[in-house]
């Protein structure tokens, strides 16, 4: 039986707020966006890691996200 992929804990922060979430490196960026939307209720946002804008259809590991990583969120009042 294959070992379950380990979850990693990342910090999601915007200029006004922050929270921690457990994800898998193989999760897609859009999965993380869904979680952020649930927590903050905003529809339009941009996620970045190490100043690199993250695309929804890529995995978190594509951007080198690992345990302890900080994901920066830019929230827009309306569609950018």
Phi, psi and omega in degrees: 000131181291140178288137180298140179295137183288140176278149177239151181255122179239155178259130177251123181223143174243175179300337186245352188204166177202156173203165178252147180217146176261128181222177172250149180299334181277352177297150177278154177303321181296332176294320178292321178300320178301317180296314181298319178300319180297318183287316186255347177067023179254140182271331186248116180207161179233128177255142176218152179226127184053043178065014177254125179293132184262132179267138186304327185271002178267159176276160179298324181296334177304326183262010178074023179288129178219179181307128179090357179296155176245122177259124179268136180242128172253121182256135179252144178291330179216175183303128183291000000 
